[in-house]
Amino acid sequence: MEAPPPFPVAPDFKLPDATGAERSLASLMGPKGLVLVLYRGHW
């Protein structure tokens, strides 16, 4: 499976945080932007 092509701006989406509260990408964005890191693997 190939990775999707890169895009300049990530679309807004919602995911649960560590406590189960739903967070949107826009709600986490600060004045200097946001660094988003997604881990895929086993703990």
Buried (B, 14 or more C-beta within 10 A) or exposed (E): EEEEEEEEEEEEEEEEEEEEEEBEBEEEEEEEEEEEEEEEEEE
